[in-house]
């Protein structure tokens, strides 16, 4: 993952969730990216690739650790939308 792409993700997350939310971004040699977002009221996990699909889960149960994501979408922005939609349903 390029430094520019990582900065883009950081900026997007800061804009969407503010500075009080923490996140961890890991990149892999394959080009895949794993993001964990931690807030007082939720945890979200995103896995994807810059030009590929993104899996997203909000507050995944520990027993679901290796069963795949709750939702799979076409873009990082859509994954963020899923997080907001899930939180708005609470």
PyMOL Python script that loads the backbone (N, CA, C, O; Angstrom):
from pymol import cmd

cmd.read_pdbstr("""\
ATOM      1  N   UNK A   1       0.856  -1.164   0.000  1.00  0.00           N
ATOM      2  CA  UNK A   1       0.000   0.000   0.000  1.00  0.00           C
ATOM      3  C   UNK A   1       0.901   1.226   0.000  1.00  0.00           C
ATOM      4  O   UNK A   1       1.838   1.331   0.792  1.00  0.00           O
ATOM      5  N   UNK A   2       0.605   2.129  -0.885  1.00  0.00           N
ATOM      6  CA  UNK A   2       1.414   3.345  -0.967  1.00  0.00           C
ATOM      7  C   UNK A   2       1.130   4.255   0.231  1.00  0.00           C
ATOM      8  O   UNK A   2       0.072   4.177   0.856  1.00  0.00           O
ATOM      9  N   UNK A   3       2.080   5.098   0.525  1.00  0.00           N
ATOM     10  CA  UNK A   3       1.906   6.062   1.611  1.00  0.00           C
ATOM     11  C   UNK A   3       0.720   6.973   1.314  1.00  0.00           C
ATOM     12  O   UNK A   3      -0.036   7.331   2.217  1.00  0.00           O
ATOM     13  N   UNK A   4       0.560   7.343   0.054  1.00  0.00           N
ATOM     14  CA  UNK A   4      -0.543   8.219  -0.334  1.00  0.00           C
ATOM     15  C   UNK A   4      -1.896   7.558  -0.082  1.00  0.00           C
ATOM     16  O   UNK A   4      -2.831   8.205   0.391  1.00  0.00           O
ATOM     17  N   UNK A   5      -1.995   6.265  -0.401  1.00  0.00           N
ATOM     18  CA  UNK A   5      -3.269   5.563  -0.196  1.00  0.00           C
ATOM     19  C   UNK A   5      -3.565   5.434   1.294  1.00  0.00           C
ATOM     20  O   UNK A   5      -4.712   5.583   1.716  1.00  0.00           O
ATOM     21  N   UNK A   6      -2.543   5.161   2.084  1.00  0.00           N
ATOM     22  CA  UNK A   6      -2.742   5.069   3.534  1.00  0.00           C
ATOM     23  C   UNK A   6      -3.204   6.415   4.091  1.00  0.00           C
ATOM     24  O   UNK A   6      -4.102   6.464   4.932  1.00  0.00           O
ATOM     25  N   UNK A   7      -2.596   7.501   3.626  1.00  0.00           N
ATOM     26  CA  UNK A   7      -3.009   8.830   4.070  1.00  0.00           C
ATOM     27  C   UNK A   7      -4.455   9.108   3.676  1.00  0.00           C
ATOM     28  O   UNK A   7      -5.207   9.722   4.432  1.00  0.00           O
ATOM     29  N   UNK A   8      -4.830   8.656   2.498  1.00  0.00           N
ATOM     30  CA  UNK A   8      -6.209   8.833   2.039  1.00  0.00           C
ATOM     31  C   UNK A   8      -7.185   8.102   2.963  1.00  0.00           C
ATOM     32  O   UNK A   8      -8.236   8.640   3.312  1.00  0.00           O
ATOM     33  N   UNK A   9      -6.836   6.881   3.357  1.00  0.00           N
ATOM     34  CA  UNK A   9      -7.674   6.125   4.289  1.00  0.00           C
ATOM     35  C   UNK A   9      -7.743   6.840   5.634  1.00  0.00           C
ATOM     36  O   UNK A   9      -8.828   6.999   6.195  1.00  0.00           O
ATOM     37  N   UNK A  10      -6.593   7.273   6.158  1.00  0.00           N
ATOM     38  CA  UNK A  10      -6.559   7.993   7.434  1.00  0.00           C
ATOM     39  C   UNK A  10      -7.454   9.231   7.381  1.00  0.00           C
ATOM     40  O   UNK A  10      -8.235   9.468   8.303  1.00  0.00           O
ATOM     41  N   UNK A  11      -7.347  10.009   6.329  1.00  0.00           N
ATOM     42  CA  UNK A  11      -8.160  11.221   6.184  1.00  0.00           C
ATOM     43  C   UNK A  11      -9.641  10.887   6.123  1.00  0.00           C
ATOM     44  O   UNK A  11     -10.459  11.562   6.749  1.00  0.00           O
ATOM     45  N   UNK A  12      -9.987   9.855   5.378  1.00  0.00           N
ATOM     46  CA  UNK A  12     -11.388   9.453   5.245  1.00  0.00           C
ATOM     47  C   UNK A  12     -11.944   9.010   6.600  1.00  0.00           C
ATOM     48  O   UNK A  12     -13.049   9.406   6.971  1.00  0.00           O
ATOM     49  N   UNK A  13     -11.198   8.201   7.334  1.00  0.00           N
ATOM     50  CA  UNK A  13     -11.658   7.740   8.641  1.00  0.00           C
ATOM     51  C   UNK A  13     -11.779   8.896   9.623  1.00  0.00           C
ATOM     52  O   UNK A  13     -12.739   8.951  10.392  1.00  0.00           O
ATOM     53  N   UNK A  14     -10.831   9.813   9.611  1.00  0.00           N
ATOM     54  CA  UNK A  14     -10.883  10.979  10.499  1.00  0.00           C
ATOM     55  C   UNK A  14     -12.112  11.826  10.182  1.00  0.00           C
ATOM     56  O   UNK A  14     -12.794  12.298  11.091  1.00  0.00           O
ATOM     57  N   UNK A  15     -12.390  12.015   8.908  1.00  0.00           N
ATOM     58  CA  UNK A  15     -13.562  12.798   8.491  1.00  0.00           C
ATOM     59  C   UNK A  15     -14.860  12.112   8.912  1.00  0.00           C
ATOM     60  O   UNK A  15     -15.789  12.775   9.372  1.00  0.00           O
ATOM     61  N   UNK A  16     -14.929  10.804   8.759  1.00  0.00           N
ATOM     62  CA  UNK A  16     -16.149  10.056   9.048  1.00  0.00           C
ATOM     63  C   UNK A  16     -16.399   9.845  10.533  1.00  0.00           C
ATOM     64  O   UNK A  16     -17.546   9.894  10.978  1.00  0.00           O
ATOM     65  N   UNK A  17     -15.328   9.607  11.318  1.00  0.00           N
ATOM     66  CA  UNK A  17     -15.505   9.190  12.701  1.00  0.00           C
ATOM     67  C   UNK A  17     -14.889  10.121  13.735  1.00  0.00           C
ATOM     68  O   UNK A  17     -15.136   9.953  14.929  1.00  0.00           O
ATOM     69  N   UNK A  18     -14.104  11.087  13.314  1.00  0.00           N
ATOM     70  CA  UNK A  18     -13.507  12.023  14.242  1.00  0.00           C
ATOM     71  C   UNK A  18     -12.222  11.507  14.875  1.00  0.00           C
ATOM     72  O   UNK A  18     -11.818  10.363  14.668  1.00  0.00           O
ATOM     73  N   UNK A  19     -11.603  12.368  15.639  1.00  0.00           N
ATOM     74  CA  UNK A  19     -10.297  12.032  16.208  1.00  0.00           C
ATOM     75  C   UNK A  19     -10.381  11.192  17.473  1.00  0.00           C
ATOM     76  O   UNK A  19      -9.360  10.680  17.933  1.00  0.00           O
ATOM     77  N   UNK A  20     -11.572  11.035  18.052  1.00  0.00           N
ATOM     78  CA  UNK A  20     -11.692  10.244  19.281  1.00  0.00           C
ATOM     79  C   UNK A  20     -11.743   8.743  19.010  1.00  0.00           C
ATOM     80  O   UNK A  20     -11.593   7.939  19.930  1.00  0.00           O
ATOM     81  N   UNK A  21     -11.952   8.369  17.758  1.00  0.00           N
ATOM     82  CA  UNK A  21     -11.996   6.961  17.364  1.00  0.00           C
ATOM     83  C   UNK A  21     -10.594   6.534  16.950  1.00  0.00           C
ATOM     84  O   UNK A  21      -9.882   7.278  16.275  1.00  0.00           O
ATOM     85  N   UNK A  22     -10.205   5.332  17.360  1.00  0.00           N
ATOM     86  CA  UNK A  22      -8.882   4.815  17.000  1.00  0.00           C
ATOM     87  C   UNK A  22      -9.021   3.783  15.902  1.00  0.00           C
ATOM     88  O   UNK A  22     -10.020   3.066  15.834  1.00  0.00           O
ATOM     89  N   UNK A  23      -8.023   3.708  15.046  1.00  0.00           N
ATOM     90  CA  UNK A  23      -8.019   2.678  14.017  1.00  0.00           C
ATOM     91  C   UNK A  23      -6.611   2.178  13.781  1.00  0.00           C
ATOM     92  O   UNK A  23      -5.624   2.869  14.037  1.00  0.00           O
ATOM     93  N   UNK A  24      -6.552   0.952  13.284  1.00  0.00           N
ATOM     94  CA  UNK A  24      -5.295   0.312  12.961  1.00  0.00           C
ATOM     95  C   UNK A  24      -5.398  -0.162  11.515  1.00  0.00           C
ATOM     96  O   UNK A  24      -6.354  -0.846  11.150  1.00  0.00           O
ATOM     97  N   UNK A  25      -4.426   0.197  10.703  1.00  0.00           N
ATOM     98  CA  UNK A  25      -4.405  -0.195   9.291  1.00  0.00           C
ATOM     99  C   UNK A  25      -3.194  -1.093   9.068  1.00  0.00           C
ATOM    100  O   UNK A  25      -2.061  -0.713   9.364  1.00  0.00           O
ATOM    101  N   UNK A  26      -3.448  -2.282   8.545  1.00  0.00           N
ATOM    102  CA  UNK A  26      -2.358  -3.205   8.207  1.00  0.00           C
ATOM    103  C   UNK A  26      -2.437  -3.501   6.719  1.00  0.00           C
ATOM    104  O   UNK A  26      -3.516  -3.724   6.170  1.00  0.00           O
ATOM    105  N   UNK A  27      -1.294  -3.501   6.086  1.00  0.00           N
ATOM    106  CA  UNK A  27      -1.252  -3.864   4.669  1.00  0.00           C
ATOM    107  C   UNK A  27      -0.397  -5.114   4.503  1.00  0.00           C
ATOM    108  O   UNK A  27       0.503  -5.381   5.300  1.00  0.00           O
ATOM    109  N   UNK A  28      -0.692  -5.864   3.467  1.00  0.00           N
ATOM    110  CA  UNK A  28      -0.015  -7.127   3.216  1.00  0.00           C
ATOM    111  C   UNK A  28       0.626  -7.102   1.839  1.00  0.00           C
ATOM    112  O   UNK A  28       0.232  -6.317   0.977  1.00  0.00           O
ATOM    113  N   UNK A  29       1.614  -7.963   1.637  1.00  0.00           N
ATOM    114  CA  UNK A  29       2.317  -8.029   0.358  1.00  0.00           C
ATOM    115  C   UNK A  29       1.372  -8.294  -0.810  1.00  0.00           C
ATOM    116  O   UNK A  29       1.659  -7.902  -1.941  1.00  0.00           O
ATOM    117  N   UNK A  30       0.258  -8.950  -0.545  1.00  0.00           N
ATOM    118  CA  UNK A  30      -0.712  -9.269  -1.597  1.00  0.00           C
ATOM    119  C   UNK A  30      -1.463  -8.030  -2.087  1.00  0.00           C
ATOM    120  O   UNK A  30      -2.120  -8.067  -3.127  1.00  0.00           O
ATOM    121  N   UNK A  31      -1.361  -6.930  -1.327  1.00  0.00           N
ATOM    122  CA  UNK A  31      -2.113  -5.717  -1.644  1.00  0.00           C
ATOM    123  C   UNK A  31      -3.353  -5.568  -0.789  1.00  0.00           C
ATOM    124  O   UNK A  31      -4.003  -4.523  -0.807  1.00  0.00           O
ATOM    125  N   UNK A  32      -3.687  -6.607  -0.039  1.00  0.00           N
ATOM    126  CA  UNK A  32      -4.855  -6.553   0.842  1.00  0.00           C
ATOM    127  C   UNK A  32      -4.605  -5.617   2.020  1.00  0.00           C
ATOM    128  O   UNK A  32      -3.469  -5.395   2.441  1.00  0.00           O
ATOM    129  N   UNK A  33      -5.701  -5.080   2.532  1.00  0.00           N
ATOM    130  CA  UNK A  33      -5.641  -4.145   3.647  1.00  0.00           C
ATOM    131  C   UNK A  33      -6.628  -4.605   4.716  1.00  0.00           C
ATOM    132  O   UNK A  33      -7.760  -4.975   4.401  1.00  0.00           O
ATOM    133  N   UNK A  34      -6.203  -4.582   5.974  1.00  0.00           N
ATOM    134  CA  UNK A  34      -7.065  -4.909   7.109  1.00  0.00           C
ATOM    135  C   UNK A  34      -7.142  -3.685   8.013  1.00  0.00           C
ATOM    136  O   UNK A  34      -6.120  -3.129   8.415  1.00  0.00           O
ATOM    137  N   UNK A  35      -8.359  -3.278   8.324  1.00  0.00           N
ATOM    138  CA  UNK A  35      -8.564  -2.091   9.159  1.00  0.00           C
ATOM    139  C   UNK A  35      -9.461  -2.479  10.328  1.00  0.00           C
ATOM    140  O   UNK A  35     -10.507  -3.101  10.144  1.00  0.00           O
ATOM    141  N   UNK A  36      -9.042  -2.107  11.520  1.00  0.00           N
ATOM    142  CA  UNK A  36      -9.874  -2.263  12.706  1.00  0.00           C
ATOM    143  C   UNK A  36     -10.150  -0.870  13.249  1.00  0.00           C
ATOM    144  O   UNK A  36      -9.227  -0.094  13.498  1.00  0.00           O
ATOM    145  N   UNK A  37     -11.422  -0.563  13.428  1.00  0.00           N
ATOM    146  CA  UNK A  37     -11.840   0.735  13.967  1.00  0.00           C
ATOM    147  C   UNK A  37     -12.404   0.478  15.358  1.00  0.00           C
ATOM    148  O   UNK A  37     -13.303  -0.346  15.527  1.00  0.00           O
ATOM    149  N   UNK A  38     -11.871   1.189  16.360  1.00  0.00           N
ATOM    150  CA  UNK A  38     -12.316   1.007  17.729  1.00  0.00           C
ATOM    151  C   UNK A  38     -12.850   2.321  18.277  1.00  0.00           C
ATOM    152  O   UNK A  38     -12.172   3.348  18.256  1.00  0.00           O
ATOM    153  N   UNK A  39     -14.082   2.260  18.767  1.00  0.00           N
ATOM    154  CA  UNK A  39     -14.715   3.412  19.391  1.00  0.00           C
ATOM    155  C   UNK A  39     -15.333   2.945  20.703  1.00  0.00           C
ATOM    156  O   UNK A  39     -15.469   1.740  20.916  1.00  0.00           O
ATOM    157  N   UNK A  40     -15.705   3.856  21.578  1.00  0.00           N
ATOM    158  CA  UNK A  40     -16.338   3.434  22.829  1.00  0.00           C
ATOM    159  C   UNK A  40     -17.624   2.624  22.602  1.00  0.00           C
ATOM    160  O   UNK A  40     -17.957   1.757  23.410  1.00  0.00           O
ATOM    161  N   UNK A  41     -18.333   2.896  21.529  1.00  0.00           N
ATOM    162  CA  UNK A  41     -19.628   2.247  21.315  1.00  0.00           C
ATOM    163  C   UNK A  41     -19.641   1.140  20.265  1.00  0.00           C
ATOM    164  O   UNK A  41     -20.664   0.478  20.091  1.00  0.00           O
ATOM    165  N   UNK A  42     -18.536   0.923  19.564  1.00  0.00           N
ATOM    166  CA  UNK A  42     -18.513  -0.115  18.543  1.00  0.00           C
ATOM    167  C   UNK A  42     -17.087  -0.469  18.140  1.00  0.00           C
ATOM    168  O   UNK A  42     -16.135   0.266  18.404  1.00  0.00           O
ATOM    169  N   UNK A  43     -16.981  -1.625  17.490  1.00  0.00           N
ATOM    170  CA  UNK A  43     -15.745  -2.054  16.825  1.00  0.00           C
ATOM    171  C   UNK A  43     -16.146  -2.478  15.426  1.00  0.00           C
ATOM    172  O   UNK A  43     -17.125  -3.204  15.249  1.00  0.00           O
ATOM    173  N   UNK A  44     -15.400  -2.033  14.440  1.00  0.00           N
ATOM    174  CA  UNK A  44     -15.661  -2.429  13.056  1.00  0.00           C
ATOM    175  C   UNK A  44     -14.389  -3.002  12.457  1.00  0.00           C
ATOM    176  O   UNK A  44     -13.283  -2.540  12.736  1.00  0.00           O
ATOM    177  N   UNK A  45     -14.572  -4.017  11.629  1.00  0.00           N
ATOM    178  CA  UNK A  45     -13.450  -4.674  10.968  1.00  0.00           C
ATOM    179  C   UNK A  45     -13.698  -4.621   9.469  1.00  0.00           C
ATOM    180  O   UNK A  45     -14.767  -5.012   8.999  1.00  0.00           O
ATOM    181  N   UNK A  46     -12.714  -4.138   8.719  1.00  0.00           N
ATOM    182  CA  UNK A  46     -12.808  -4.065   7.258  1.00  0.00           C
ATOM    183  C   UNK A  46     -11.607  -4.771   6.655  1.00  0.00           C
ATOM    184  O   UNK A  46     -10.482  -4.607   7.126  1.00  0.00           O
ATOM    185  N   UNK A  47     -11.844  -5.549   5.625  1.00  0.00           N
ATOM    186  CA  UNK A  47     -10.769  -6.199   4.884  1.00  0.00           C
ATOM    187  C   UNK A  47     -11.040  -6.010   3.404  1.00  0.00           C
ATOM    188  O   UNK A  47     -12.157  -6.240   2.941  1.00  0.00           O
ATOM    189  N   UNK A  48     -10.023  -5.593   2.659  1.00  0.00           N
ATOM    190  CA  UNK A  48     -10.231  -5.398   1.235  1.00  0.00           C
ATOM    191  C   UNK A  48      -8.957  -5.062   0.513  1.00  0.00           C
ATOM    192  O   UNK A  48      -7.852  -5.294   1.004  1.00  0.00           O
ATOM    193  N   UNK A  49      -9.141  -4.505  -0.677  1.00  0.00           N
ATOM    194  CA  UNK A  49      -8.031  -4.090  -1.516  1.00  0.00           C
ATOM    195  C   UNK A  49      -8.424  -2.792  -2.206  1.00  0.00           C
ATOM    196  O   UNK A  49      -9.607  -2.562  -2.458  1.00  0.00           O
ATOM    197  N   UNK A  50      -7.454  -1.945  -2.513  1.00  0.00           N
ATOM    198  CA  UNK A  50      -7.778  -0.647  -3.118  1.00  0.00           C
ATOM    199  C   UNK A  50      -8.695  -0.735  -4.333  1.00  0.00           C
ATOM    200  O   UNK A  50      -9.593   0.093  -4.488  1.00  0.00           O
ATOM    201  N   UNK A  51      -8.489  -1.695  -5.166  1.00  0.00           N
ATOM    202  CA  UNK A  51      -9.302  -1.811  -6.386  1.00  0.00           C
ATOM    203  C   UNK A  51     -10.227  -3.019  -6.344  1.00  0.00           C
ATOM    204  O   UNK A  51     -10.621  -3.537  -7.389  1.00  0.00           O
ATOM    205  N   UNK A  52     -10.579  -3.475  -5.134  1.00  0.00           N
ATOM    206  CA  UNK A  52     -11.386  -4.674  -5.032  1.00  0.00           C
ATOM    207  C   UNK A  52     -12.527  -4.524  -4.043  1.00  0.00           C
ATOM    208  O   UNK A  52     -12.845  -3.423  -3.594  1.00  0.00           O
ATOM    209  N   UNK A  53     -13.130  -5.648  -3.718  1.00  0.00           N
ATOM    210  CA  UNK A  53     -14.234  -5.668  -2.772  1.00  0.00           C
ATOM    211  C   UNK A  53     -13.730  -5.473  -1.346  1.00  0.00           C
ATOM    212  O   UNK A  53     -12.561  -5.699  -1.035  1.00  0.00           O
ATOM    213  N   UNK A  54     -14.666  -5.042  -0.486  1.00  0.00           N
ATOM    214  CA  UNK A  54     -14.368  -4.849   0.927  1.00  0.00           C
ATOM    215  C   UNK A  54     -15.379  -5.618   1.756  1.00  0.00           C
ATOM    216  O   UNK A  54     -16.586  -5.515   1.533  1.00  0.00           O
ATOM    217  N   UNK A  55     -14.880  -6.393   2.718  1.00  0.00           N
ATOM    218  CA  UNK A  55     -15.741  -7.034   3.695  1.00  0.00           C
ATOM    219  C   UNK A  55     -15.799  -6.146   4.919  1.00  0.00           C
ATOM    220  O   UNK A  55     -14.800  -5.543   5.312  1.00  0.00           O
ATOM    221  N   UNK A  56     -16.981  -6.070   5.522  1.00  0.00           N
ATOM    222  CA  UNK A  56     -17.134  -5.218   6.706  1.00  0.00           C
ATOM    223  C   UNK A  56     -18.045  -5.902   7.718  1.00  0.00           C
ATOM    224  O   UNK A  56     -19.084  -6.464   7.373  1.00  0.00           O
ATOM    225  N   UNK A  57     -17.623  -5.836   8.972  1.00  0.00           N
ATOM    226  CA  UNK A  57     -18.417  -6.348  10.085  1.00  0.00           C
ATOM    227  C   UNK A  57     -18.369  -5.330  11.214  1.00  0.00           C
ATOM    228  O   UNK A  57     -17.316  -4.765  11.511  1.00  0.00           O
ATOM    229  N   UNK A  58     -19.516  -5.102  11.838  1.00  0.00           N
ATOM    230  CA  UNK A  58     -19.601  -4.198  12.987  1.00  0.00           C
ATOM    231  C   UNK A  58     -19.911  -5.050  14.210  1.00  0.00           C
ATOM    232  O   UNK A  58     -20.858  -5.835  14.213  1.00  0.00           O
ATOM    233  N   UNK A  59     -19.104  -4.884  15.239  1.00  0.00           N
ATOM    234  CA  UNK A  59     -19.224  -5.653  16.468  1.00  0.00           C
ATOM    235  C   UNK A  59     -19.331  -7.149  16.205  1.00  0.00           C
ATOM    236  O   UNK A  59     -20.286  -7.792  16.641  1.00  0.00           O
ATOM    237  N   UNK A  60     -18.355  -7.704  15.494  1.00  0.00           N
ATOM    238  CA  UNK A  60     -18.422  -9.143  15.220  1.00  0.00           C
ATOM    239  C   UNK A  60     -18.270  -9.955  16.512  1.00  0.00           C
ATOM    240  O   UNK A  60     -17.486  -9.614  17.398  1.00  0.00           O
ATOM    241  N   UNK A  61     -19.032 -11.018  16.583  1.00  0.00           N
ATOM    242  CA  UNK A  61     -18.956 -11.911  17.719  1.00  0.00           C
ATOM    243  C   UNK A  61     -17.673 -12.731  17.623  1.00  0.00           C
ATOM    244  O   UNK A  61     -17.261 -13.113  16.528  1.00  0.00           O
ATOM    245  N   UNK A  62     -17.053 -12.998  18.743  1.00  0.00           N
ATOM    246  CA  UNK A  62     -15.803 -13.754  18.740  1.00  0.00           C
ATOM    247  C   UNK A  62     -15.963 -15.122  18.084  1.00  0.00           C
ATOM    248  O   UNK A  62     -15.022 -15.632  17.475  1.00  0.00           O
ATOM    249  N   UNK A  63     -17.138 -15.714  18.202  1.00  0.00           N
ATOM    250  CA  UNK A  63     -17.361 -17.035  17.612  1.00  0.00           C
ATOM    251  C   UNK A  63     -17.422 -16.983  16.087  1.00  0.00           C
ATOM    252  O   UNK A  63     -17.367 -18.022  15.428  1.00  0.00           O
ATOM    253  N   UNK A  64     -17.534 -15.781  15.523  1.00  0.00           N
ATOM    254  CA  UNK A  64     -17.587 -15.606  14.068  1.00  0.00           C
ATOM    255  C   UNK A  64     -16.230 -15.213  13.489  1.00  0.00           C
ATOM    256  O   UNK A  64     -16.153 -14.784  12.338  1.00  0.00           O
ATOM    257  N   UNK A  65     -15.183 -15.351  14.254  1.00  0.00           N
ATOM    258  CA  UNK A  65     -13.873 -14.820  13.890  1.00  0.00           C
ATOM    259  C   UNK A  65     -13.393 -15.221  12.500  1.00  0.00           C
ATOM    260  O   UNK A  65     -12.781 -14.404  11.812  1.00  0.00           O
ATOM    261  N   UNK A  66     -13.646 -16.423  12.078  1.00  0.00           N
ATOM    262  CA  UNK A  66     -13.125 -16.868  10.782  1.00  0.00           C
ATOM    263  C   UNK A  66     -14.237 -17.319   9.846  1.00  0.00           C
ATOM    264  O   UNK A  66     -14.027 -18.188   9.000  1.00  0.00           O
ATOM    265  N   UNK A  67     -15.409 -16.735   9.997  1.00  0.00           N
ATOM    266  CA  UNK A  67     -16.543 -17.148   9.169  1.00  0.00           C
ATOM    267  C   UNK A  67     -16.849 -16.173   8.045  1.00  0.00           C
ATOM    268  O   UNK A  67     -17.818 -16.372   7.312  1.00  0.00           O
ATOM    269  N   UNK A  68     -16.067 -15.144   7.893  1.00  0.00           N
ATOM    270  CA  UNK A  68     -16.317 -14.140   6.859  1.00  0.00           C
ATOM    271  C   UNK A  68     -17.034 -12.932   7.444  1.00  0.00           C
ATOM    272  O   UNK A  68     -17.441 -12.927   8.606  1.00  0.00           O
ATOM    273  N   UNK A  69     -17.176 -11.927   6.622  1.00  0.00           N
ATOM    274  CA  UNK A  69     -17.787 -10.670   7.073  1.00  0.00           C
ATOM    275  C   UNK A  69     -19.292 -10.693   6.931  1.00  0.00           C
ATOM    276  O   UNK A  69     -19.858 -11.471   6.164  1.00  0.00           O
ATOM    277  N   UNK A  70     -19.931  -9.808   7.700  1.00  0.00           N
ATOM    278  CA  UNK A  70     -21.384  -9.660   7.620  1.00  0.00           C
ATOM    279  C   UNK A  70     -21.808  -9.156   6.247  1.00  0.00           C
ATOM    280  O   UNK A  70     -22.821  -9.603   5.708  1.00  0.00           O
ATOM    281  N   UNK A  71     -21.046  -8.233   5.682  1.00  0.00           N
ATOM    282  CA  UNK A  71     -21.366  -7.619   4.390  1.00  0.00           C
ATOM    283  C   UNK A  71     -20.122  -7.553   3.521  1.00  0.00           C
ATOM    284  O   UNK A  71     -19.007  -7.414   4.023  1.00  0.00           O
ATOM    285  N   UNK A  72     -20.321  -7.653   2.218  1.00  0.00           N
ATOM    286  CA  UNK A  72     -19.252  -7.459   1.237  1.00  0.00           C
ATOM    287  C   UNK A  72     -19.759  -6.453   0.221  1.00  0.00           C
ATOM    288  O   UNK A  72     -20.844  -6.610  -0.338  1.00  0.00           O
ATOM    289  N   UNK A  73     -18.958  -5.410  -0.015  1.00  0.00           N
ATOM    290  CA  UNK A  73     -19.358  -4.328  -0.914  1.00  0.00           C
ATOM    291  C   UNK A  73     -18.240  -4.038  -1.910  1.00  0.00           C
ATOM    292  O   UNK A  73     -17.133  -4.564  -1.793  1.00  0.00           O
ATOM    293  N   UNK A  74     -18.543  -3.207  -2.874  1.00  0.00           N
ATOM    294  CA  UNK A  74     -17.629  -2.941  -3.983  1.00  0.00           C
ATOM    295  C   UNK A  74     -16.522  -1.933  -3.699  1.00  0.00           C
ATOM    296  O   UNK A  74     -15.531  -1.886  -4.429  1.00  0.00           O
ATOM    297  N   UNK A  75     -16.675  -1.114  -2.638  1.00  0.00           N
ATOM    298  CA  UNK A  75     -15.676  -0.071  -2.414  1.00  0.00           C
ATOM    299  C   UNK A  75     -15.498   0.226  -0.927  1.00  0.00           C
ATOM    300  O   UNK A  75     -16.341  -0.126  -0.103  1.00  0.00           O
ATOM    301  N   UNK A  76     -14.402   0.870  -0.609  1.00  0.00           N
ATOM    302  CA  UNK A  76     -14.117   1.310   0.759  1.00  0.00           C
ATOM    303  C   UNK A  76     -15.205   2.259   1.245  1.00  0.00           C
ATOM    304  O   UNK A  76     -15.650   2.150   2.388  1.00  0.00           O
ATOM    305  N   UNK A  77     -15.639   3.186   0.398  1.00  0.00           N
ATOM    306  CA  UNK A  77     -16.685   4.140   0.785  1.00  0.00           C
ATOM    307  C   UNK A  77     -17.985   3.429   1.142  1.00  0.00           C
ATOM    308  O   UNK A  77     -18.664   3.808   2.097  1.00  0.00           O
ATOM    309  N   UNK A  78     -18.327   2.404   0.379  1.00  0.00           N
ATOM    310  CA  UNK A  78     -19.540   1.632   0.682  1.00  0.00           C
ATOM    311  C   UNK A  78     -19.394   0.903   2.015  1.00  0.00           C
ATOM    312  O   UNK A  78     -20.364   0.772   2.761  1.00  0.00           O
ATOM    313  N   UNK A  79     -18.195   0.434   2.314  1.00  0.00           N
ATOM    314  CA  UNK A  79     -17.957  -0.235   3.596  1.00  0.00           C
ATOM    315  C   UNK A  79     -18.189   0.740   4.752  1.00  0.00           C
ATOM    316  O   UNK A  79     -18.782   0.369   5.765  1.00  0.00           O
ATOM    317  N   UNK A  80     -17.731   1.966   4.608  1.00  0.00           N
ATOM    318  CA  UNK A  80     -17.958   2.994   5.626  1.00  0.00           C
ATOM    319  C   UNK A  80     -19.448   3.276   5.754  1.00  0.00           C
ATOM    320  O   UNK A  80     -19.950   3.456   6.864  1.00  0.00           O
ATOM    321  N   UNK A  81     -20.162   3.317   4.629  1.00  0.00           N
ATOM    322  CA  UNK A  81     -21.617   3.526   4.656  1.00  0.00           C
ATOM    323  C   UNK A  81     -22.322   2.419   5.443  1.00  0.00           C
ATOM    324  O   UNK A  81     -23.273   2.686   6.177  1.00  0.00           O
ATOM    325  N   UNK A  82     -21.854   1.176   5.289  1.00  0.00           N
ATOM    326  CA  UNK A  82     -22.425   0.045   6.022  1.00  0.00           C
ATOM    327  C   UNK A  82     -22.244   0.251   7.531  1.00  0.00           C
ATOM    328  O   UNK A  82     -23.160  -0.017   8.309  1.00  0.00           O
ATOM    329  N   UNK A  83     -21.079   0.720   7.937  1.00  0.00           N
ATOM    330  CA  UNK A  83     -20.832   0.979   9.352  1.00  0.00           C
ATOM    331  C   UNK A  83     -21.828   2.011   9.870  1.00  0.00           C
ATOM    332  O   UNK A  83     -22.461   1.799  10.905  1.00  0.00           O
ATOM    333  N   UNK A  84     -21.970   3.124   9.156  1.00  0.00           N
ATOM    334  CA  UNK A  84     -22.917   4.169   9.577  1.00  0.00           C
ATOM    335  C   UNK A  84     -24.350   3.632   9.619  1.00  0.00           C
ATOM    336  O   UNK A  84     -25.080   3.907  10.571  1.00  0.00           O
ATOM    337  N   UNK A  85     -24.755   2.881   8.615  1.00  0.00           N
ATOM    338  CA  UNK A  85     -26.116   2.345   8.570  1.00  0.00           C
ATOM    339  C   UNK A  85     -26.365   1.400   9.742  1.00  0.00           C
ATOM    340  O   UNK A  85     -27.435   1.427  10.349  1.00  0.00           O
ATOM    341  N   UNK A  86     -25.383   0.571  10.057  1.00  0.00           N
ATOM    342  CA  UNK A  86     -25.519  -0.350  11.185  1.00  0.00           C
ATOM    343  C   UNK A  86     -25.643   0.417  12.497  1.00  0.00           C
ATOM    344  O   UNK A  86     -26.475   0.081  13.340  1.00  0.00           O
ATOM    345  N   UNK A  87     -24.827   1.433  12.670  1.00  0.00           N
ATOM    346  CA  UNK A  87     -24.877   2.221  13.901  1.00  0.00           C
ATOM    347  C   UNK A  87     -26.178   3.004  14.001  1.00  0.00           C
ATOM    348  O   UNK A  87     -26.701   3.178  15.102  1.00  0.00           O
ATOM    349  N   UNK A  88     -26.713   3.478  12.888  1.00  0.00           N
ATOM    350  CA  UNK A  88     -27.968   4.238  12.893  1.00  0.00           C
ATOM    351  C   UNK A  88     -29.177   3.363  13.210  1.00  0.00           C
ATOM    352  O   UNK A  88     -30.218   3.874  13.622  1.00  0.00           O
ATOM    353  N   UNK A  89     -29.051   2.057  13.024  1.00  0.00           N
ATOM    354  CA  UNK A  89     -30.150   1.143  13.328  1.00  0.00           C
ATOM    355  C   UNK A  89     -30.248   0.810  14.817  1.00  0.00           C
ATOM    356  O   UNK A  89     -31.203   0.163  15.248  1.00  0.00           O
ATOM    357  N   UNK A  90     -29.302   1.232  15.570  1.00  0.00           N
ATOM    358  CA  UNK A  90     -29.287   0.918  17.014  1.00  0.00           C
ATOM    359  C   UNK A  90     -30.192   1.844  17.789  1.00  0.00           C
ATOM    360  O   UNK A  90     -30.300   1.723  19.010  1.00  0.00           O
TER     361      UNK A  90
END
""", "prot")
cmd.dss("prot")
cmd.show_as("cartoon", "prot")
cmd.util.cbc("prot")
cmd.orient("prot")
